[in-house]
């Protein structure tokens, strides 16, 4: 899993993560395993990276502290 920081998050159910691989990785609320509302800008997350139609996108997004506890 890759690690990054949530840079933006919208009321429309998506946002962007910054990581060492890219400064703009798209993620959708459906990729957050029901945790989208609890994630915050500046929070560290772990995720898997996929290639979407418009570039890289994060899937299986979880808070880093939740991933460490699992």
Contact map, one row per residue, 1 for C-alpha under 8 A:
1110000000000000000000000000000000000000000001111000000000000000000000
1111000000000000001000000000000000000000000001111000000000000000000000
1111100000000000001000000000000000000000000111100000000000000001000000
0111110000000000111100000000000000000000000111000000000000000000000000
0011111000000000111000000000000000000000111110000000000000000000000000
0001111110000011110000000000000000000001111110000000000000000000000000
0000111110000011110000000000000000000000110000000000000000000000000000
0000011111000011100000000000000000000000100000000000000000000000000000
0000011111101111000000000000000000000001100000000000000000000000000000
0000000111111110000000000000000000000000000000000000000000000000000000
0000000011111100000000000000000000000000000000000000000000000000000000
0000000001111100000000000000000000000000000000000000000000000000000000
0000000011111110000000000001100000010000000000000000000000000000000000
0000000011111111000000000111100000000000000000000000000000000000000000
0000011111001111100000000111000000000000000000000000000000000000000000
0000011110000111110000011110000000000000000000000000000000000000000000
0001111100000011111000111110000000000000000000000000000000000000000000
0001111000000001111101111000000000000000000000000000000000000000000000
0111100000000000111111111000000000000000000000000000000000000000000000
0001000000000000011111100000000000000000000000000000000000000000000000
0000000000000000001111100000000000000000000000000000000000000000000000
0000000000000000011111111000000000000000000000000000000000000000000000
0000000000000000111111111000000000000000000000000000000000000000000000
0000000000000001111001111100000000000000000000000000000000000000000000
0000000000000001111001111110000000000000000000000000001111000000000000
0000000000000111100000011111000000000000000000000000000111000000000000
0000000000000111100000001111101000000000000000000000000011101000000000
0000000000001110000000000111111100000000000000000000000001000000000000
0000000000001100000000000011111111110000000000000000000000000000000000
0000000000000000000000000001111111010000000000000000000000000000000000
0000000000000000000000000011111110000000000000000000000001111000000000
0000000000000000000000000001111111110000000000000000000000111100000000
0000000000000000000000000000111111110000000000000000000000011100000000
0000000000000000000000000000110111111000000000000000000000000000000000
0000000000000000000000000000100111111110000000000000000000000100000000
0000000000001000000000000000110111111110000000000000000000000000000000
0000000000000000000000000000000001111111000000000000000000000000000000
0000000000000000000000000000000000111111000000000000000000000000000000
0000000000000000000000000000000000111111101000000000000000000010000000
0000010010000000000000000000000000001111111000000000000000000000000000
0000111110000000000000000000000000000011111000000000000000000000000000
0000111000000000000000000000000000000001111100000000000000000000000000
0000110000000000000000000000000000000011111110000000000000000010000000
0011110000000000000000000000000000000000011111000000000000000011000000
0011110000000000000000000000000000000000001111100000000000001111100000
1111000000000000000000000000000000000000000111110000000000011111001000
1110000000000000000000000000000000000000000011111000000001111100000000
1100000000000000000000000000000000000000000001111100000001111000000000
1100000000000000000000000000000000000000000000111110000111100000000000
0000000000000000000000000000000000000000000000011111000111100000000000
0000000000000000000000000000000000000000000000001111111110000000000000
0000000000000000000000000000000000000000000000000111111110000000000000
0000000000000000000000000000000000000000000000000011111000000000000000
0000000000000000000000000000000000000000000000000011111100000000000000
0000000000000000000000001000000000000000000000000011111110000000000000
0000000000000000000000001100000000000000000000001111011111000000000000
0000000000000000000000001110000000000000000000001111001111100000000000
0000000000000000000000001111001000000000000000111100000111111000000000
0000000000000000000000000010001100000000000000111100000011111000000000
0000000000000000000000000000001110000000000001110000000001111100000000
0000000000000000000000000010001110000000000011110000000001111110000000
0000000000000000000000000000000110100000000011100000000000011111011000
0000000000000000000000000000000000000010001111000000000000001111111000
0010000000000000000000000000000000000000000111000000000000000111111100
0000000000000000000000000000000000000000000010000000000000000011111110
0000000000000000000000000000000000000000000000000000000000000111111111
0000000000000000000000000000000000000000000001000000000000000111111111
0000000000000000000000000000000000000000000000000000000000000001111111
0000000000000000000000000000000000000000000000000000000000000000111111
0000000000000000000000000000000000000000000000000000000000000000011111
